Amino acid sequence: MSAFFNQSTSNLIFNTVHPPW
């Protein structure tokens, strides 16, 4: 669970810093 939460958080931060548009 912890690893999954960490992955989701990292993905969200990555999308915030590097938006797809």
Backbone as a printed PyTorch tensor [residue, N CA C, xyz], in Angstrom:
tensor([[[  0.8330,  -1.2050,   0.0000],
         [  0.0000,   0.0000,   0.0000],
         [  0.8720,   1.2610,   0.0000]],

        [[  1.8950,   1.2490,   0.8190],
         [  2.7690,   2.4210,   0.9130],
         [  3.4450,   2.7040,  -0.4220]],

        [[  3.9430,   1.6480,  -1.0690],
         [  4.6170,   1.8210,  -2.3580],
         [  3.6290,   2.3510,  -3.3950]],

        [[  2.4140,   1.8430,  -3.3830],
         [  1.4110,   2.2900,  -4.3550],
         [  1.0740,   3.7620,  -4.1230]],

        [[  0.9150,   4.1490,  -2.8680],
         [  0.6090,   5.5410,  -2.5390],
         [  1.7590,   6.4470,  -2.9730]],

        [[  2.9830,   5.9950,  -2.7350],
         [  4.1560,   6.7770,  -3.1100],
         [  4.2060,   6.9500,  -4.6280]],

        [[  3.8980,   5.8760,  -5.3590],
         [  3.9120,   5.9420,  -6.8290],
         [  2.8490,   6.9280,  -7.3170]],

        [[  1.6700,   6.8720,  -6.7290],
         [  0.5950,   7.7780,  -7.1370],
         [  0.9780,   9.2260,  -6.8600]],

        [[  1.5610,   9.4600,  -5.7090],
         [  1.9780,  10.8200,  -5.3530],
         [  3.0510,  11.3240,  -6.3020]],

        [[  4.0140,  10.4620,  -6.5980],
         [  5.0900,  10.8500,  -7.5160],
         [  4.5270,  11.1620,  -8.9000]],

        [[  3.5720,  10.3460,  -9.3420],
         [  2.9550,  10.5730, -10.6460],
         [  2.2130,  11.9080, -10.6570]],

        [[  1.4870,  12.2080,  -9.5910],
         [  0.7440,  13.4620,  -9.5160],
         [  1.7060,  14.6500,  -9.5360]],

        [[  2.7750,  14.5660,  -8.7660],
         [  3.7640,  15.6470,  -8.7280],
         [  4.4200,  15.8100, -10.0960]],

        [[  4.7480,  14.6910, -10.7350],
         [  5.3720,  14.7530, -12.0510],
         [  4.4490,  15.4390, -13.0420]],

        [[  3.1570,  15.1070, -13.0060],
         [  2.1880,  15.7310, -13.9070],
         [  2.0420,  17.2210, -13.6000]],

        [[  2.1370,  17.5740, -12.3320],
         [  2.0140,  18.9790, -11.9550],
         [  3.2170,  19.7750, -12.4440]],

        [[  4.4050,  19.1960, -12.2980],
         [  5.6270,  19.8960, -12.7120],
         [  5.7780,  19.8640, -14.2280]],

        [[  5.3890,  18.7380, -14.8500],
         [  5.4870,  18.6010, -16.3090],
         [  4.1190,  18.2500, -16.8860]],

        [[  3.2650,  19.2390, -17.0650],
         [  1.9270,  18.9810, -17.5950],
         [  1.9940,  18.4630, -19.0230]],

        [[  1.0210,  17.6550, -19.4280],
         [  1.0140,  17.0520, -20.7590],
         [  0.8330,  18.0890, -21.8700]],

        [[  0.2420,  19.2290, -21.5420],
         [ -0.0030,  20.2180, -22.5910],
         [  1.1860,  21.1660, -22.7590]]])
